[in-house]
Each structure stands twice: as structure tokens, then as C-alpha cells.
Amino acid sequence: MKSLGEFFGFILFLSLLAFGTRAEAADRSPISEGSLWMLPSTSTQQVWLEVHTIDGDGAEAIYHISVLCKIKADPVWKITHVVAHMAITEAALRKEPLRPAPKTVRAAYPETYDAGYAEWIKLNSQGIAAICSTSVMECLYPCRVNGETFKCGPEPVRKKTSQQIYVQIADDESCTIDSIASACGEVGRNIRAQHPVDDPKVAVCAGARSDYRVVGVVLGALNDEYLTPAFGCPPR
């Protein structure tokens, strides 16, 4: 990804898709090295993972994967690494509605993955390498999502409240905080200005046609203010 904002945006983009497709029947075929598997995608964008290496057997096996994406209208070589390398258990891997990738979906050149894998090997030798045991989606978002499993640094101590705030992203790339207009890149700062010593609940609402880059700006702005976003829209 070109920026942290694009990364956060793509995570929400994937999360929204996954939320809507959990009920789909996942393919239970064996997962082998070199195989490609589709993650939830849209009519204009494809998302998939590539299995590079499998360490171990059975329930103890660790799968080393990369997550890739491509806008369908782009040239076949224009592939983006969402995550260069992730170590994950099979149980976590199968929590997504995986489907075998069609022949039109290509593997990426291995250099980006190799660099990420080499770094993981280095950390593993020190006993501090991460292994995803939840799901691909949850492990893609490395800092804060719907809870306190992942932390990225020191966080001010603030009282968590039950007040619900909705940040909505319109199809025209404009943003509102509880129906009040706000620059998308300022949503975190604007919420924090009203809540300097407490943490309200914040939900991000985006439509299927929302640009994931704009969503990324919103998530990055919230993350900068240590506001943990959930995904949801206000009741109608």
C-alpha cells in the first residue's frame, strides 16, 4: 500500500465485505503450498491470498501467506500487497469464506513476500514472531479494532463511555459525525475535541461504493486519536 491511510481503508473495505459474506459456504478443499484463494471481493476489485509455505502438519501447521488485491480494470501486473507476509494457523485461515482462485488470478513475484518472511524468521529465532490465531481479517488490522487485542503504543488512560457516535462516509467521499459535516481527515480530532478525557463508542458506516482510500483516511484519523472504531451504521 502507498500509505497508512490506504492500508486502513483497505482493511475496512475487506471487513465490510467479510461481514456480508460470512454466511457463504466456504470451500473445504485441502490448502496446499502455492495455492491461491479468493477473499471477499466486489464487482470491481479482487482480493486473494497466496499460500507460500506450510510448516508442520495437522492442527499444529503454520501457513505462511501473503494477501493481495487488484482493481479488475487495471493491467494484470498491477497487483498490490495488502500484507507481504502473515503466519497463520489453519483454523484462523478457514474462518474466512475462502474459494479457490480462478485461473485469471495470478501469483505475485516473490520478492516482497520473501522480505517479509525473512523478517518473520528473524523474529521467530528470538521467540517474538507473531502467529495469527484469530482470522485473516482480524490480523490484517495491526493496531486497534473492536477491542483491545492489539496495541501499537502508549495510550492515554481515558474512561470508556456508552455514548455512541457514528461517522458516516457518503458515496461522494464526504463525511459526517452524527449527521454534522466534517472533513474526513479531521473526524478523529473533532471527536476528541468534544471528548478529551473519555472514549465514546465510534462506529464507521460506509457503503459498498465507498472509496476505500477515503475510508482509510477516516480510520487513520480515528486511530491517531486512540479511538477504536467498530463497523456499523445508525439504526433507521
N, C-alpha and C positions, 0 to 999 in steps of 0.2 A: 504494500500500500504506500501511496505517496506521502501520507500524513497521518498523524494520530486521529484527526477528525474523520478521515475516510475509513480508518480501521474501526473506530467505534460505530460509525454509520453502518458499516457492513455487518457488524455483529448484530445490531438491531434488525437490520434487513433480514438476516438469516433467522433471528429469533422469531420475528413476526411470521415468517414462512413456516418455521417448525411448529409454532403454536397452532397453526391452522391445518397442519398435516400429520399431527401425531397419530390420529386415528387410522391413517393409511396402513395397510398391511405391508410390513417390511419383508424384504427378501431374506430368507434364512439360509441361503447358499453358503458354503464354506468361503471364508475370506482368505485369500492367498496373496503371497508376495507378488507385486507387480499389477495387482488388480485395481480397477478404478470403480468408484461407487458414487452415485449421484446423491447429493443432499437436496433438501427442498429448494426449488428454483422457481423462476417466473417465466412468462412467455418471452421475455427479452433478455434474461440473464440466466446463466448456468452456474451452478456451484457443485463441486465434486471433491472427493478426496482420493488420494493415491496412497496405496499401501506399499511401502518401500521394503521394510524388513520386519520379520516376526522373530522375536526372541522367546524361546521356551515353548512349552506345549500346554494344551488344555486350558484350564482356568487360570493358570499362572502365566500364560503367554502375554507378552507386551508387544503391541503393534506400533510400529514407527510410521507415521503418516505425514502427509502434507495436505493442506486444504487450499483449493484453487478456485478461481472464478473467471468468467469471461462473459462479456456482453456479446450476445449472439451475432449482432451485426458487425462486430469487429473482425479483423483478419484472424485466421486460425492460430497464428503465432502470438497474438496479443493476449497472453494469459497472465493473470495476477496471482501471486502467492498471498493468500489471506494469512496463512501461517506456514512458515517454511518447514518446521518440524514439530511434531507432537508425539509424545509417548503416551499410549492409552491402553487400557485393558479391553478385552473383547466385550465384556458386559457393558462397559461405558460406550464402546463403539456402536453396539447394536441398539442403544437407546434411541438413535435417530432412525427415521424411516428410510433405510438405505435401499437403493436399487442399483443393479449393475449398470454401469455407464454404457451408452450406445457407442458404436464404432466411430461416430463422428467426434467424440470427445477424446482429446489427446492427452498423453502424459507430458509433463514439463521436462525441460532439460534439468539434470540432477544437481547442478552446481549449487543452487540456492538451498535445496534440501540438504545436501552434503555438509554445507557450512553449519546449518542448524543442528544436524545430527552430531557433528564433531564437537560442538559446544556442549550438547547433552552428555556425550560420552565423558567429556572432561569433568562436568559436574557430578556425573554418576560415580566417577572414581573417588570423588570427595564425599560421596554419600548424601548429596543435596540435590540430585536431579529430580525434576517434577515428573510424576506419572499421573495422568488424568484418570480418575476413577468415577467420575460423575457422568458426563456426556460430552460429545464434541462441542455442542453449543455452549455449555457452561464453562468449558475450559478455554474457549476462544476469547472470552472476555476476561482479561487477566487481573482486573483490579476489583471492582465492586459491582455486583449485580444481584438484586433481590435478596440481600442478606450480607453476612459478614464472613463468608468463607475465604475470600481473597482480599488481601490488603496490599497497598502499594507504597505505603509510607506513613509517617506520623499523621494522626488525625486528631483535631481538636475535640475535647470532650464536650458534647452537647446533649441536651435532653431530647430524646425522641418523643414526638407527639403523634397523636392520631389524626391531626389535620391533614386532609387530602388536597393536593394541588395537582392540576392537570396541565401539562404542557402539550399543546396540540400543534402539529405540523400540517399545514394545508398543501394541497397539490400544487399551488402556485409558489411554494417554498417560503411562505410567510409563517410566522409563529405567534402563538398567543399563550399567555399564562392565565388560566381561568377566564378565558374569553377577552383578556386585555392584551392588546398588541405589544409585542416585544421583539427586538432584534434576536434572531436565533442564537447568535453568538453571545448574547447577554442574558440568556434565561437563568443561568446559574447565579450570576451576580445579582440580578434583580430579585430572585427568590431569597438569596442570602441577605440582601439589604433589609428585607422585611422579617427575616428570621436569623438574627445574628447569634443568638445563644441557644437556639433549638433546631431540631431537624424534623421538618414535616415529611409526610409521605409524598413522594413525587412520582407521578405516572406519566409516561410519554405515549402519546397517541399519534400514530402515523398511518396513513392509508396505504393500500397496495401500490399506488402510483407515486408515492413519495420518493424523492431522490435520496438515496442512501447517503450521499455526501452531505446533504443538509441535516439528515438525522445524525450523522457523525458530529457535526458542529454542535448540535444540541447536547448529545451525550458527553462530548468533551467539555462543554461549558458546565454541565452539572457535576461531572467528575472533578473539575478544578475546584469546586466549592464543597467537595465531600458530601454531595447529595446523591444518595443511592437511588437510581431510577428503577422503577418497575415498568412493565409494559401493559398499557390498558387505556381505555377511553372512558369518558364520563358517561354515566347512565343517561339514557334518553327518556 
